[in-house]
Amino acid sequence: MARVIVDVMLKPEILDPQGQAIARALPRLGFDGVGAVRQGKRFELELEGPADEAALAEVRKMAETLLANTVIEDYTVRVAE
Amino acid sequence: MARVIVDVMLKPEILDPQGQAIARALPRLGFDGVGAVRQGKRFELELEGPADEAALAEVRKMAETLLANTVIEDYTVRVAE
């Protein structure tokens, strides 16, 4: 059994109002030194088999179809250590 | 300038209906071989200075205060490669 991580983030050119709200809230809460924040999603998938190349290709298809909106989001797929 | 990643996931004992909905949708969409899915949040913070131990301690405080609800969520802080 393997665990695969899919990270989904807004594309750099897409405005991220959630991240901006966090970045603006930080100084008010006494935190300085953070220039920008982007918020995204993280999925942990427990595979029933090994995380071989075929399984990772399937996960990439899931990310395209279900987990990410590829018009505005980028995704990365990696095997969890 | 350094980039720090904060991953926030529901604690293992907390039910994750979003993840369950995804896990149930996958076979309907023709994807087999995934046993369980958990969904969480991923934050990318651009630090104005270096990601030294002091800066990472600050980021951990931000995660406790603002990014995670530590009653139901765990977080990890790491420097992006």
Backbone of each chain as nested JSON, in Angstrom:
{
  "chains": [
    {"id": "A", "residues": [
      {"number": 1, "name": "MET", "atoms": {"N": [0.848, -1.198, 0.0], "CA": [0.0, 0.0, 0.0], "C": [0.885, 1.251, 0.0]}},
      {"number": 2, "name": "ALA", "atoms": {"N": [0.596, 2.165, -0.895], "CA": [1.417, 3.366, -1.012], "C": [0.535, 4.594, -0.85]}},
      {"number": 3, "name": "ARG", "atoms": {"N": [1.139, 5.658, -0.406], "CA": [0.411, 6.93, -0.269], "C": [0.97, 7.916, -1.283]}},
      {"number": 4, "name": "VAL", "atoms": {"N": [0.051, 8.518, -2.045], "CA": [0.45, 9.482, -3.065], "C": [-0.16, 10.829, -2.695]}},
      {"number": 5, "name": "ILE", "atoms": {"N": [0.644, 11.882, -2.85], "CA": [0.196, 13.235, -2.521], "C": [-0.056, 14.0, -3.812]}},
      {"number": 6, "name": "VAL", "atoms": {"N": [-1.227, 14.638, -3.918], "CA": [-1.515, 15.532, -5.04], "C": [-1.682, 16.939, -4.471]}},
      {"number": 7, "name": "ASP", "atoms": {"N": [-0.801, 17.84, -4.862], "CA": [-0.893, 19.239, -4.46], "C": [-1.524, 20.023, -5.596]}},
      {"number": 8, "name": "VAL", "atoms": {"N": [-2.535, 20.81, -5.281], "CA": [-3.235, 21.614, -6.292], "C": [-3.139, 23.074, -5.879]}},
      {"number": 9, "name": "MET", "atoms": {"N": [-2.509, 23.883, -6.714], "CA": [-2.367, 25.315, -6.406], "C": [-2.905, 26.128, -7.578]}},
      {"number": 10, "name": "LEU", "atoms": {"N": [-3.451, 27.303, -7.297], "CA": [-3.838, 28.215, -8.363], "C": [-2.611, 28.545, -9.211]}},
      {"number": 11, "name": "LYS", "atoms": {"N": [-2.814, 28.699, -10.519], "CA": [-1.705, 29.092, -11.394], "C": [-1.176, 30.457, -10.938]}},
      {"number": 12, "name": "PRO", "atoms": {"N": [0.129, 30.703, -11.14], "CA": [0.703, 31.957, -10.624], "C": [-0.011, 33.201, -11.142]}},
      {"number": 13, "name": "GLU", "atoms": {"N": [-0.566, 33.155, -12.351], "CA": [-1.186, 34.356, -12.915], "C": [-2.621, 34.557, -12.431]}},
      {"number": 14, "name": "ILE", "atoms": {"N": [-3.16, 33.599, -11.656], "CA": [-4.528, 33.725, -11.161], "C": [-4.498, 34.357, -9.773]}},
      {"number": 15, "name": "LEU", "atoms": {"N": [-5.326, 35.373, -9.578], "CA": [-5.424, 36.065, -8.289], "C": [-5.891, 35.089, -7.212]}},
      {"number": 16, "name": "ASP", "atoms": {"N": [-5.318, 35.198, -6.008], "CA": [-5.652, 34.29, -4.914], "C": [-6.138, 35.116, -3.716]}},
      {"number": 17, "name": "PRO", "atoms": {"N": [-7.427, 35.456, -3.686], "CA": [-7.934, 36.334, -2.621], "C": [-7.821, 35.724, -1.225]}},
      {"number": 18, "name": "GLN", "atoms": {"N": [-7.945, 34.38, -1.115], "CA": [-7.773, 33.742, 0.193], "C": [-6.36, 33.969, 0.714]}},
      {"number": 19, "name": "GLY", "atoms": {"N": [-5.382, 33.711, -0.144], "CA": [-3.988, 33.914, 0.251], "C": [-3.71, 35.366, 0.599]}},
      {"number": 20, "name": "GLN", "atoms": {"N": [-4.289, 36.292, -0.191], "CA": [-4.082, 37.713, 0.082], "C": [-4.677, 38.103, 1.421]}},
      {"number": 21, "name": "ALA", "atoms": {"N": [-5.85, 37.534, 1.752], "CA": [-6.482, 37.842, 3.039], "C": [-5.591, 37.385, 4.185]}},
      {"number": 22, "name": "ILE", "atoms": {"N": [-4.982, 36.193, 4.03], "CA": [-4.073, 35.704, 5.07], "C": [-2.861, 36.623, 5.184]}},
      {"number": 23, "name": "ALA", "atoms": {"N": [-2.279, 36.994, 4.023], "CA": [-1.096, 37.858, 4.048], "C": [-1.415, 39.193, 4.721]}},
      {"number": 24, "name": "ARG", "atoms": {"N": [-2.63, 39.716, 4.512], "CA": [-2.999, 40.977, 5.152], "C": [-3.27, 40.803, 6.636]}},
      {"number": 25, "name": "ALA", "atoms": {"N": [-3.766, 39.617, 7.031], "CA": [-4.09, 39.396, 8.447], "C": [-2.841, 39.216, 9.301]}},
      {"number": 26, "name": "LEU", "atoms": {"N": [-1.76, 38.698, 8.709], "CA": [-0.571, 38.358, 9.505], "C": [-0.001, 39.553, 10.285]}},
      {"number": 27, "name": "PRO", "atoms": {"N": [0.242, 40.732, 9.638], "CA": [0.793, 41.847, 10.425], "C": [-0.144, 42.282, 11.55]}},
      {"number": 28, "name": "ARG", "atoms": {"N": [-1.44, 42.248, 11.311], "CA": [-2.402, 42.605, 12.361], "C": [-2.281, 41.661, 13.55]}},
      {"number": 29, "name": "LEU", "atoms": {"N": [-1.904, 40.407, 13.297], "CA": [-1.757, 39.418, 14.378], "C": [-0.344, 39.407, 14.949]}},
      {"number": 30, "name": "GLY", "atoms": {"N": [0.49, 40.35, 14.491], "CA": [1.814, 40.473, 15.076], "C": [2.89, 39.69, 14.345]}},
      {"number": 31, "name": "PHE", "atoms": {"N": [2.597, 39.187, 13.145], "CA": [3.594, 38.43, 12.385], "C": [4.111, 39.288, 11.236]}},
      {"number": 32, "name": "ASP", "atoms": {"N": [5.423, 39.508, 11.21], "CA": [6.012, 40.267, 10.123], "C": [6.928, 39.344, 9.319]}},
      {"number": 33, "name": "GLY", "atoms": {"N": [7.348, 39.824, 8.168], "CA": [8.352, 39.082, 7.413], "C": [7.787, 38.137, 6.375]}},
      {"number": 34, "name": "VAL", "atoms": {"N": [6.465, 38.127, 6.181], "CA": [5.88, 37.295, 5.129], "C": [5.411, 38.21, 4.006]}},
      {"number": 35, "name": "GLY", "atoms": {"N": [5.957, 38.006, 2.817], "CA": [5.629, 38.869, 1.703], "C": [4.339, 38.47, 1.013]}},
      {"number": 36, "name": "ALA", "atoms": {"N": [4.147, 37.199, 0.769], "CA": [2.974, 36.748, 0.024], "C": [2.568, 35.363, 0.506]}},
      {"number": 37, "name": "VAL", "atoms": {"N": [1.291, 35.075, 0.377], "CA": [0.753, 33.765, 0.754], "C": [-0.119, 33.282, -0.394]}},
      {"number": 38, "name": "ARG", "atoms": {"N": [0.014, 31.997, -0.739], "CA": [-0.917, 31.366, -1.685], "C": [-1.515, 30.159, -0.988]}},
      {"number": 39, "name": "GLN", "atoms": {"N": [-2.827, 29.991, -1.167], "CA": [-3.489, 28.833, -0.553], "C": [-3.931, 27.857, -1.623]}},
      {"number": 40, "name": "GLY", "atoms": {"N": [-3.705, 26.591, -1.347], "CA": [-4.128, 25.558, -2.276], "C": [-4.669, 24.348, -1.537]}},
      {"number": 41, "name": "LYS", "atoms": {"N": [-4.798, 23.258, -2.285], "CA": [-5.373, 22.036, -1.72], "C": [-4.335, 20.921, -1.748]}},
      {"number": 42, "name": "ARG", "atoms": {"N": [-4.477, 19.99, -0.8], "CA": [-3.565, 18.855, -0.706], "C": [-4.416, 17.607, -0.542]}},
      {"number": 43, "name": "PHE", "atoms": {"N": [-4.189, 16.635, -1.406], "CA": [-4.929, 15.377, -1.341], "C": [-3.964, 14.25, -1.018]}},
      {"number": 44, "name": "GLU", "atoms": {"N": [-4.355, 13.392, -0.076], "CA": [-3.587, 12.174, 0.217], "C": [-4.396, 10.99, -0.28]}},
      {"number": 45, "name": "LEU", "atoms": {"N": [-3.835, 10.239, -1.216], "CA": [-4.528, 9.07, -1.773], "C": [-3.814, 7.801, -1.311]}},
      {"number": 46, "name": "GLU", "atoms": {"N": [-4.569, 6.911, -0.683], "CA": [-4.02, 5.603, -0.304], "C": [-4.275, 4.651, -1.45]}},
      {"number": 47, "name": "LEU", "atoms": {"N": [-3.21, 4.232, -2.125], "CA": [-3.365, 3.272, -3.22], "C": [-3.439, 1.868, -2.655]}},
      {"number": 48, "name": "GLU", "atoms": {"N": [-4.219, 1.038, -3.334], "CA": [-4.303, -0.358, -2.885], "C": [-3.082, -1.158, -3.345]}},
      {"number": 49, "name": "GLY", "atoms": {"N": [-2.466, -0.739, -4.432], "CA": [-1.259, -1.413, -4.913], "C": [-0.034, -0.537, -4.747]}},
      {"number": 50, "name": "PRO", "atoms": {"N": [1.06, -0.892, -5.419], "CA": [2.282, -0.096, -5.323], "C": [2.173, 1.181, -6.172]}},
      {"number": 51, "name": "ALA", "atoms": {"N": [2.984, 2.183, -5.811], "CA": [2.971, 3.454, -6.54], "C": [3.941, 3.369, -7.705]}},
      {"number": 52, "name": "ASP", "atoms": {"N": [3.651, 2.478, -8.645], "CA": [4.526, 2.35, -9.813], "C": [4.109, 3.363, -10.88]}},
      {"number": 53, "name": "GLU", "atoms": {"N": [4.803, 3.328, -12.008], "CA": [4.576, 4.352, -13.032], "C": [3.131, 4.31, -13.551]}},
      {"number": 54, "name": "ALA", "atoms": {"N": [2.544, 3.103, -13.681], "CA": [1.165, 2.995, -14.169], "C": [0.202, 3.622, -13.167]}},
      {"number": 55, "name": "ALA", "atoms": {"N": [0.425, 3.349, -11.866], "CA": [-0.461, 3.909, -10.843], "C": [-0.351, 5.433, -10.816]}},
      {"number": 56, "name": "LEU", "atoms": {"N": [0.872, 5.946, -10.948], "CA": [1.041, 7.401, -10.916], "C": [0.402, 8.05, -12.14]}},
      {"number": 57, "name": "ALA", "atoms": {"N": [0.439, 7.357, -13.285], "CA": [-0.234, 7.883, -14.473], "C": [-1.742, 7.965, -14.23]}},
      {"number": 58, "name": "GLU", "atoms": {"N": [-2.296, 6.947, -13.553], "CA": [-3.714, 6.974, -13.188], "C": [-4.015, 8.152, -12.267]}},
      {"number": 59, "name": "VAL", "atoms": {"N": [-3.149, 8.357, -11.265], "CA": [-3.368, 9.458, -10.321], "C": [-3.322, 10.795, -11.056]}},
      {"number": 60, "name": "ARG", "atoms": {"N": [-2.414, 10.924, -12.028], "CA": [-2.366, 12.168, -12.791], "C": [-3.667, 12.377, -13.56]}},
      {"number": 61, "name": "LYS", "atoms": {"N": [-4.255, 11.27, -14.069], "CA": [-5.548, 11.398, -14.764], "C": [-6.644, 11.819, -13.786]}},
      {"number": 62, "name": "MET", "atoms": {"N": [-6.622, 11.24, -12.549], "CA": [-7.595, 11.657, -11.521], "C": [-7.454, 13.149, -11.221]}},
      {"number": 63, "name": "ALA", "atoms": {"N": [-6.207, 13.604, -11.123], "CA": [-5.975, 15.02, -10.818], "C": [-6.566, 15.901, -11.911]}},
      {"number": 64, "name": "GLU", "atoms": {"N": [-6.351, 15.497, -13.172], "CA": [-6.886, 16.258, -14.315], "C": [-8.411, 16.283, -14.308]}},
      {"number": 65, "name": "THR", "atoms": {"N": [-9.018, 15.133, -13.953], "CA": [-10.455, 14.955, -14.115], "C": [-11.227, 15.495, -12.934]}},
      {"number": 66, "name": "LEU", "atoms": {"N": [-10.689, 15.306, -11.731], "CA": [-11.507, 15.451, -10.532], "C": [-10.909, 16.409, -9.516]}},
      {"number": 67, "name": "LEU", "atoms": {"N": [-9.598, 16.354, -9.318], "CA": [-9.0, 17.075, -8.189], "C": [-8.623, 18.506, -8.531]}},
      {"number": 68, "name": "ALA", "atoms": {"N": [-8.254, 18.761, -9.769], "CA": [-7.83, 20.103, -10.154], "C": [-8.699, 20.628, -11.289]}},
      {"number": 69, "name": "ASN", "atoms": {"N": [-8.875, 21.923, -11.307], "CA": [-9.471, 22.604, -12.454], "C": [-8.303, 23.173, -13.25]}},
      {"number": 70, "name": "THR", "atoms": {"N": [-7.908, 22.444, -14.31], "CA": [-6.646, 22.791, -14.976], "C": [-6.727, 24.094, -15.771]}},
      {"number": 71, "name": "VAL", "atoms": {"N": [-7.913, 24.701, -15.842], "CA": [-7.988, 26.032, -16.456], "C": [-7.298, 27.051, -15.55]}},
      {"number": 72, "name": "ILE", "atoms": {"N": [-7.476, 26.903, -14.247], "CA": [-6.923, 27.898, -13.322], "C": [-5.934, 27.312, -12.316]}},
      {"number": 73, "name": "GLU", "atoms": {"N": [-5.785, 25.972, -12.292], "CA": [-4.94, 25.363, -11.272], "C": [-3.856, 24.472, -11.88]}},
      {"number": 74, "name": "ASP", "atoms": {"N": [-2.711, 24.417, -11.212], "CA": [-1.641, 23.461, -11.515], "C": [-1.645, 22.377, -10.447]}},
      {"number": 75, "name": "TYR", "atoms": {"N": [-1.198, 21.182, -10.814], "CA": [-1.098, 20.13, -9.807], "C": [0.244, 19.426, -9.913]}},
      {"number": 76, "name": "THR", "atoms": {"N": [0.679, 18.862, -8.79], "CA": [1.861, 18.013, -8.78], "C": [1.496, 16.706, -8.081]}},
      {"number": 77, "name": "VAL", "atoms": {"N": [2.068, 15.615, -8.561], "CA": [1.825, 14.281, -8.003], "C": [3.159, 13.741, -7.494]}},
      {"number": 78, "name": "ARG", "atoms": {"N": [3.194, 13.249, -6.264], "CA": [4.436, 12.651, -5.755], "C": [4.093, 11.561, -4.751]}},
      {"number": 79, "name": "VAL", "atoms": {"N": [5.013, 10.637, -4.61], "CA": [4.832, 9.55, -3.656], "C": [5.274, 10.051, -2.28]}},
      {"number": 80, "name": "ALA", "atoms": {"N": [4.445, 9.815, -1.261], "CA": [4.798, 10.238, 0.098], "C": [5.929, 9.369, 0.609]}},
      {"number": 81, "name": "GLU", "atoms": {"N": [6.894, 10.013, 1.32], "CA": [8.003, 9.235, 1.908], "C": [7.457, 8.374, 3.054]}}
    ]},
    {"id": "B", "residues": [
      {"number": 1, "name": "MET", "atoms": {"N": [15.256, 35.449, -0.196], "CA": [13.822, 35.138, -0.087], "C": [13.621, 33.628, -0.113]}},
      {"number": 2, "name": "ALA", "atoms": {"N": [12.86, 33.127, 0.818], "CA": [12.65, 31.678, 0.916], "C": [11.162, 31.386, 0.872]}},
      {"number": 3, "name": "ARG", "atoms": {"N": [10.832, 30.203, 0.429], "CA": [9.439, 29.779, 0.375], "C": [9.243, 28.635, 1.374]}},
      {"number": 4, "name": "VAL", "atoms": {"N": [8.237, 28.803, 2.226], "CA": [7.947, 27.803, 3.238], "C": [6.556, 27.235, 2.966]}},
      {"number": 5, "name": "ILE", "atoms": {"N": [6.419, 25.918, 3.099], "CA": [5.15, 25.244, 2.853], "C": [4.545, 24.816, 4.188]}},
      {"number": 6, "name": "VAL", "atoms": {"N": [3.288, 25.145, 4.386], "CA": [2.559, 24.653, 5.556], "C": [1.443, 23.744, 5.039]}},
      {"number": 7, "name": "ASP", "atoms": {"N": [1.5, 22.476, 5.403], "CA": [0.44, 21.524, 5.047], "C": [-0.463, 21.343, 6.257]}},
      {"number": 8, "name": "VAL", "atoms": {"N": [-1.761, 21.465, 6.047], "CA": [-2.742, 21.321, 7.133], "C": [-3.698, 20.199, 6.749]}},
      {"number": 9, "name": "MET", "atoms": {"N": [-3.744, 19.153, 7.563], "CA": [-4.638, 18.015, 7.297], "C": [-5.488, 17.742, 8.534]}},
      {"number": 10, "name": "LEU", "atoms": {"N": [-6.692, 17.266, 8.323], "CA": [-7.51, 16.825, 9.447], "C": [-6.771, 15.726, 10.214]}},
      {"number": 11, "name": "LYS", "atoms": {"N": [-6.9, 15.711, 11.54], "CA": [-6.297, 14.646, 12.332], "C": [-6.879, 13.301, 11.882]}},
      {"number": 12, "name": "PRO", "atoms": {"N": [-6.108, 12.227, 11.989], "CA": [-6.569, 10.924, 11.471], "C": [-7.902, 10.476, 12.079]}},
      {"number": 13, "name": "GLU", "atoms": {"N": [-8.172, 10.86, 13.334], "CA": [-9.403, 10.405, 13.976], "C": [-10.62, 11.251, 13.608]}},
      {"number": 14, "name": "ILE", "atoms": {"N": [-10.416, 12.336, 12.84], "CA": [-11.541, 13.198, 12.45], "C": [-12.059, 12.746, 11.084]}},
      {"number": 15, "name": "LEU", "atoms": {"N": [-13.368, 12.586, 10.99], "CA": [-14.002, 12.174, 9.736], "C": [-13.767, 13.234, 8.656]}},
      {"number": 16, "name": "ASP", "atoms": {"N": [-13.518, 12.805, 7.422], "CA": [-13.232, 13.727, 6.329], "C": [-14.248, 13.494, 5.205]}},
      {"number": 17, "name": "PRO", "atoms": {"N": [-15.406, 14.133, 5.279], "CA": [-16.458, 13.868, 4.277], "C": [-16.053, 14.275, 2.864]}},
      {"number": 18, "name": "GLN", "atoms": {"N": [-15.244, 15.334, 2.72], "CA": [-14.785, 15.737, 1.38], "C": [-13.952, 14.624, 0.756]}},
      {"number": 19, "name": "GLY", "atoms": {"N": [-13.004, 14.113, 1.548], "CA": [-12.164, 13.026, 1.051], "C": [-12.983, 11.793, 0.718]}},
      {"number": 20, "name": "GLN", "atoms": {"N": [-13.96, 11.483, 1.581], "CA": [-14.804, 10.309, 1.325], "C": [-15.608, 10.484, 0.04]}},
      {"number": 21, "name": "ALA", "atoms": {"N": [-16.099, 11.709, -0.192], "CA": [-16.868, 11.96, -1.415], "C": [-15.999, 11.721, -2.645]}},
      {"number": 22, "name": "ILE", "atoms": {"N": [-14.732, 12.149, -2.574], "CA": [-13.814, 11.941, -3.695], "C": [-13.57, 10.446, -3.882]}},
      {"number": 23, "name": "ALA", "atoms": {"N": [-13.314, 9.733, -2.764], "CA": [-13.044, 8.294, -2.854], "C": [-14.23, 7.559, -3.471]}},
      {"number": 24, "name": "ARG", "atoms": {"N": [-15.449, 8.006, -3.138], "CA": [-16.631, 7.35, -3.717], "C": [-16.827, 7.72, -5.172]}},
      {"number": 25, "name": "ALA", "atoms": {"N": [-16.412, 8.924, -5.555], "CA": [-16.602, 9.357, -6.944], "C": [-15.635, 8.659, -7.902]}},
      {"number": 26, "name": "LEU", "atoms": {"N": [-14.464, 8.28, -7.413], "CA": [-13.42, 7.75, -8.31], "C": [-13.873, 6.516, -9.09]}},
      {"number": 27, "name": "PRO", "atoms": {"N": [-14.454, 5.482, -8.436], "CA": [-14.864, 4.31, -9.228], "C": [-15.933, 4.655, -10.272]}},
      {"number": 28, "name": "ARG", "atoms": {"N": [-16.85, 5.559, -9.915], "CA": [-17.864, 5.991, -10.881], "C": [-17.238, 6.632, -12.102]}},
      {"number": 29, "name": "LEU", "atoms": {"N": [-16.088, 7.272, -11.931], "CA": [-15.391, 7.929, -13.034], "C": [-14.402, 6.991, -13.712]}},
      {"number": 30, "name": "GLY", "atoms": {"N": [-14.401, 5.721, -13.295], "CA": [-13.553, 4.743, -13.97], "C": [-12.187, 4.558, -13.345]}},
      {"number": 31, "name": "PHE", "atoms": {"N": [-11.97, 5.087, -12.162], "CA": [-10.67, 4.94, -11.505], "C": [-10.787, 3.935, -10.371]}},
      {"number": 32, "name": "ASP", "atoms": {"N": [-9.996, 2.888, -10.451], "CA": [-9.988, 1.898, -9.379], "C": [-8.626, 1.922, -8.68]}},
      {"number": 33, "name": "GLY", "atoms": {"N": [-8.565, 1.253, -7.551], "CA": [-7.264, 1.086, -6.904], "C": [-6.939, 2.118, -5.852]}},
      {"number": 34, "name": "VAL", "atoms": {"N": [-7.89, 3.014, -5.561], "CA": [-7.66, 3.989, -4.489], "C": [-8.537, 3.605, -3.301]}},
      {"number": 35, "name": "GLY", "atoms": {"N": [-7.91, 3.343, -2.164], "CA": [-8.64, 2.903, -0.984], "C": [-9.254, 4.034, -0.211]}},
      {"number": 36, "name": "ALA", "atoms": {"N": [-8.505, 5.097, 0.012], "CA": [-8.996, 6.207, 0.828], "C": [-8.39, 7.507, 0.337]}},
      {"number": 37, "name": "VAL", "atoms": {"N": [-9.12, 8.594, 0.539], "CA": [-8.646, 9.927, 0.168], "C": [-8.861, 10.842, 1.363]}},
      {"number": 38, "name": "ARG", "atoms": {"N": [-7.883, 11.67, 1.663], "CA": [-8.049, 12.733, 2.648], "C": [-7.721, 14.05, 1.967]}},
      {"number": 39, "name": "GLN", "atoms": {"N": [-8.534, 15.074, 2.238], "CA": [-8.283, 16.385, 1.643], "C": [-7.862, 17.368, 2.711]}},
      {"number": 40, "name": "GLY", "atoms": {"N": [-6.835, 18.137, 2.401], "CA": [-6.386, 19.167, 3.327], "C": [-6.019, 20.44, 2.59]}},
      {"number": 41, "name": "LYS", "atoms": {"N": [-5.305, 21.314, 3.285], "CA": [-4.929, 22.611, 2.736], "C": [-3.422, 22.728, 2.652]}},
      {"number": 42, "name": "ARG", "atoms": {"N": [-2.99, 23.521, 1.699], "CA": [-1.559, 23.743, 1.499], "C": [-1.338, 25.238, 1.359]}},
      {"number": 43, "name": "PHE", "atoms": {"N": [-0.447, 25.779, 2.158], "CA": [-0.135, 27.206, 2.114], "C": [1.317, 27.378, 1.698]}},
      {"number": 44, "name": "GLU", "atoms": {"N": [1.544, 28.29, 0.742], "CA": [2.909, 28.677, 0.367], "C": [3.166, 30.084, 0.887]}},
      {"number": 45, "name": "LEU", "atoms": {"N": [4.136, 30.224, 1.763], "CA": [4.482, 31.528, 2.329], "C": [5.82, 31.978, 1.772]}},
      {"number": 46, "name": "GLU", "atoms": {"N": [5.842, 33.178, 1.175], "CA": [7.101, 33.761, 0.715], "C": [7.663, 34.596, 1.851]}},
      {"number": 47, "name": "LEU", "atoms": {"N": [8.772, 34.152, 2.429], "CA": [9.398, 34.928, 3.498], "C": [10.257, 36.036, 2.892]}},
      {"number": 48, "name": "GLU", "atoms": {"N": [10.311, 37.168, 3.606], "CA": [11.166, 38.258, 3.123], "C": [12.629, 37.989, 3.462]}},
      {"number": 49, "name": "GLY", "atoms": {"N": [12.888, 37.24, 4.509], "CA": [14.264, 36.907, 4.875], "C": [14.554, 35.436, 4.638]}},
      {"number": 50, "name": "PRO", "atoms": {"N": [15.632, 34.917, 5.205], "CA": [15.977, 33.499, 5.042], "C": [15.093, 32.62, 5.929]}},
      {"number": 51, "name": "ALA", "atoms": {"N": [14.974, 31.355, 5.555], "CA": [14.155, 30.407, 6.319], "C": [15.018, 29.768, 7.401]}},
      {"number": 52, "name": "ASP", "atoms": {"N": [15.505, 30.595, 8.336], "CA": [16.312, 30.06, 9.432], "C": [15.397, 29.553, 10.554]}},
      {"number": 53, "name": "GLU", "atoms": {"N": [16.006, 29.081, 11.636], "CA": [15.218, 28.453, 12.698], "C": [14.216, 29.447, 13.312]}},
      {"number": 54, "name": "ALA", "atoms": {"N": [14.648, 30.713, 13.463], "CA": [13.754, 31.726, 14.043], "C": [12.539, 31.95, 13.149]}},
      {"number": 55, "name": "ALA", "atoms": {"N": [12.78, 32.042, 11.825], "CA": [11.678, 32.272, 10.887], "C": [10.717, 31.079, 10.897]}},
      {"number": 56, "name": "LEU", "atoms": {"N": [11.266, 29.866, 10.958], "CA": [10.398, 28.679, 10.96], "C": [9.588, 28.599, 12.255]}},
      {"number": 57, "name": "ALA", "atoms": {"N": [10.174, 29.055, 13.37], "CA": [9.418, 29.094, 14.624], "C": [8.244, 30.069, 14.496]}},
      {"number": 58, "name": "GLU", "atoms": {"N": [8.486, 31.209, 13.833], "CA": [7.41, 32.168, 13.586], "C": [6.318, 31.537, 12.722]}},
      {"number": 59, "name": "VAL", "atoms": {"N": [6.724, 30.828, 11.68], "CA": [5.747, 30.204, 10.783], "C": [4.92, 29.174, 11.55]}},
      {"number": 60, "name": "ARG", "atoms": {"N": [5.574, 28.418, 12.453], "CA": [4.819, 27.449, 13.252], "C": [3.784, 28.164, 14.123]}},
      {"number": 61, "name": "LYS", "atoms": {"N": [4.154, 29.359, 14.654], "CA": [3.183, 30.123, 15.439], "C": [2.014, 30.592, 14.561]}},
      {"number": 62, "name": "MET", "atoms": {"N": [2.332, 31.027, 13.324], "CA": [1.265, 31.417, 12.377], "C": [0.328, 30.245, 12.117]}},
      {"number": 63, "name": "ALA", "atoms": {"N": [0.916, 29.058, 11.938], "CA": [0.103, 27.871, 11.661], "C": [-0.84, 27.597, 12.834]}},
      {"number": 64, "name": "GLU", "atoms": {"N": [-0.315, 27.695, 14.055], "CA": [-1.127, 27.475, 15.266], "C": [-2.259, 28.493, 15.375]}},
      {"number": 65, "name": "THR", "atoms": {"N": [-1.938, 29.766, 15.033], "CA": [-2.854, 30.87, 15.295], "C": [-3.886, 31.029, 14.199]}},
      {"number": 66, "name": "LEU", "atoms": {"N": [-3.45, 30.835, 12.948], "CA": [-4.236, 31.333, 11.829], "C": [-4.535, 30.261, 10.789]}},
      {"number": 67, "name": "LEU", "atoms": {"N": [-3.55, 29.404, 10.496], "CA": [-3.702, 28.522, 9.341], "C": [-4.374, 27.201, 9.691]}},
      {"number": 68, "name": "ALA", "atoms": {"N": [-4.186, 26.71, 10.907], "CA": [-4.762, 25.426, 11.292], "C": [-5.668, 25.603, 12.507]}},
      {"number": 69, "name": "ASN", "atoms": {"N": [-6.665, 24.777, 12.573], "CA": [-7.478, 24.646, 13.783], "C": [-6.948, 23.415, 14.504]}},
      {"number": 70, "name": "THR", "atoms": {"N": [-6.095, 23.641, 15.491], "CA": [-5.354, 22.517, 16.075], "C": [-6.234, 21.594, 16.915]}},
      {"number": 71, "name": "VAL", "atoms": {"N": [-7.501, 21.956, 17.1], "CA": [-8.414, 21.02, 17.755], "C": [-8.689, 19.824, 16.838]}},
      {"number": 72, "name": "ILE", "atoms": {"N": [-8.812, 20.099, 15.546], "CA": [-9.157, 19.02, 14.608], "C": [-8.112, 18.806, 13.514]}},
      {"number": 73, "name": "GLU", "atoms": {"N": [-7.1, 19.688, 13.442], "CA": [-6.148, 19.59, 12.331], "C": [-4.699, 19.491, 12.826]}},
      {"number": 74, "name": "ASP", "atoms": {"N": [-3.877, 18.757, 12.068], "CA": [-2.425, 18.722, 12.265], "C": [-1.788, 19.566, 11.162]}},
      {"number": 75, "name": "TYR", "atoms": {"N": [-0.614, 20.122, 11.449], "CA": [0.094, 20.857, 10.404], "C": [1.567, 20.457, 10.382]}},
      {"number": 76, "name": "THR", "atoms": {"N": [2.178, 20.608, 9.216], "CA": [3.626, 20.431, 9.1], "C": [4.186, 21.653, 8.385]}},
      {"number": 77, "name": "VAL", "atoms": {"N": [5.386, 22.041, 8.781], "CA": [6.073, 23.196, 8.203], "C": [7.369, 22.693, 7.587]}},
      {"number": 78, "name": "ARG", "atoms": {"N": [7.612, 23.093, 6.323], "CA": [8.893, 22.688, 5.719], "C": [9.314, 23.737, 4.7]}},
      {"number": 79, "name": "VAL", "atoms": {"N": [10.596, 23.798, 4.458], "CA": [11.131, 24.748, 3.484], "C": [11.004, 24.123, 2.105]}},
      {"number": 80, "name": "ALA", "atoms": {"N": [10.498, 24.906, 1.14], "CA": [10.351, 24.387, -0.228], "C": [11.727, 24.264, -0.866]}},
      {"number": 81, "name": "GLU", "atoms": {"N": [11.944, 23.186, -1.625], "CA": [13.229, 23.025, -2.318], "C": [13.327, 24.034, -3.447]}}
    ]}
  ]
}
